[in-house]
Amino acid sequence: MSILRRDDTVVNTLGNAIAGAAVYYLTQPADVSTLTPLAPVYSDSSGTPASNPQITDGFGHAVAYLNDGQFYTIVYIYPNNYQVVYPDQFVGSSSGAPTPFSGVPTGTIDGSNKVFTMVNGSTPLGTIPSSSTVVLNIPLIPGLGYTLAVVGGEVQITYANAPQPGDALWAQGLL
């Protein structure tokens, strides 16, 4: 089994980096109330042991090297003890792993059009992702800020509010 790098960046809702946050790496099934079981964490791909949790630097960044081919639960604990849990985070390249995607949704930004096509780079997606983050200047809440549907063999994003010229659009996630 190889050891691969994972980068985590902890930010607040405004996108500002959070220094001093603890990033826990748990094997599954995980108990997030007790933060167990802790996964082996390394400081390099050679397997030098490192601490778990990792603490974010001034840029909100933490790096951990983890065993390839496993799902982990990643838990961010902010300095004010606010906790964010990310289950089913795959580290590795083994078969069966989810495929990441990202790109700027395509469509006309004219202040009235709400329907855009979700893409990976410039290629339209054909299936609704298993997980996704859709951004219209800020990350949006699914079902409230946007909806997804397959129309004509392509995944369409319908925004609750039409993007305005100058707005930043982005979508990423796992297929």
Secondary structure as UniProt FT lines:
FT   STRAND          3..9
FT   TURN            13..14
FT   TURN            19..20
FT   STRAND          22..31
FT   TURN            32..35
FT   STRAND          36..38
FT   TURN            45..46
FT   STRAND          54..55
FT   TURN            58..59
FT   STRAND          61..67
FT   TURN            68..69
FT   STRAND          70..77
FT   TURN            79..80
FT   STRAND          83..91
FT   TURN            95..96
FT   STRAND          100..103
FT   STRAND          115..117
FT   STRAND          119..120
FT   TURN            121..122
FT   STRAND          123..124
FT   STRAND          131..136
FT   TURN            143..145
FT   STRAND          146..151
FT   TURN            152..153
FT   STRAND          154..159
FT   TURN            165..166
FT   STRAND          169..174
//
